[in-house]
């Protein structure tokens, strides 16, 4: 180990200790707060809960997990344990508000930490507000009750203030979030990773059926789709390099040329997508999914994605 590596490790462990100390000031929610620091805890498997949560919610090996605020839930379909809550690292807050359901695993949402100009407290408050804006509290209410929720959010905020207060960390953080321009990366930013289908080898047969069912011309290139399958066939939307196609159950497919979509006018109307005309969306989408999809389609129409 080099001197630089040793210093980096020491700084990381120091940050872990500082975060553990500040969240330890909330004994009322101790069973909902987990850190990598060895310390007395109401749950005997606290260390396992933390490392399991970090393994599930953190996909990047470059971030240091500092605290997990939440609990483990038993997935009723797979019978496996799943972390539900907020994972704080030295770079971001990773959010997962419910276990996997009938339509597959919910991809964790990532809220980057920012070294804002108004200081650590304001930046921390903004990060927590963003992380919890679409949080499905109904799934967590039996554990994170309404009465305990303010304490939990304050503990998260205080922990972020500690992270942002470290000069070495804050110096490496952006002051604002650069918006991704790649389709896949932007979809992940918007929390659409689990519902957006992209054409690849795994989905080749699926999109071949969609091209036929949605009457997509052979000279168009499929970019992405948000669809569902029923006994009545596939329905939803498929975007190509020239048009936005959609099909409702038992109805003929429709298409809006890309040139006819005004990006600023794309919006959700009665759970469907208004983009030049009304396009039917799958019923299983959440309101947050629909709003995010409207944003994605607006940017697709504006030509800012590649």
Secondary structure as GFF3:
##gff-version 3
##sequence-region A 1 306
A	DSSP	alpha_helix	3	23	.	.	.	ID=ss1
A	DSSP	three_ten_helix	27	32	.	.	.	ID=ss2
A	DSSP	beta_strand	33	34	.	.	.	ID=ss3
A	DSSP	alpha_helix	46	57	.	.	.	ID=ss4
A	DSSP	beta_strand	65	74	.	.	.	ID=ss5
A	DSSP	beta_strand	81	89	.	.	.	ID=ss6
A	DSSP	beta_strand	92	96	.	.	.	ID=ss7
A	DSSP	beta_strand	109	112	.	.	.	ID=ss8
A	DSSP	alpha_helix	120	132	.	.	.	ID=ss9
A	DSSP	alpha_helix	137	140	.	.	.	ID=ss10
A	DSSP	alpha_helix	146	165	.	.	.	ID=ss11
A	DSSP	alpha_helix	167	170	.	.	.	ID=ss12
A	DSSP	alpha_helix	183	189	.	.	.	ID=ss13
A	DSSP	alpha_helix	204	213	.	.	.	ID=ss14
A	DSSP	beta_strand	222	230	.	.	.	ID=ss15
A	DSSP	beta_strand	233	240	.	.	.	ID=ss16
A	DSSP	beta_strand	243	247	.	.	.	ID=ss17
A	DSSP	beta_strand	254	257	.	.	.	ID=ss18
A	DSSP	three_ten_helix	258	260	.	.	.	ID=ss19
A	DSSP	three_ten_helix	263	265	.	.	.	ID=ss20
A	DSSP	beta_strand	267	269	.	.	.	ID=ss21
A	DSSP	beta_strand	272	274	.	.	.	ID=ss22
A	DSSP	beta_strand	278	279	.	.	.	ID=ss23
A	DSSP	alpha_helix	287	302	.	.	.	ID=ss24
###
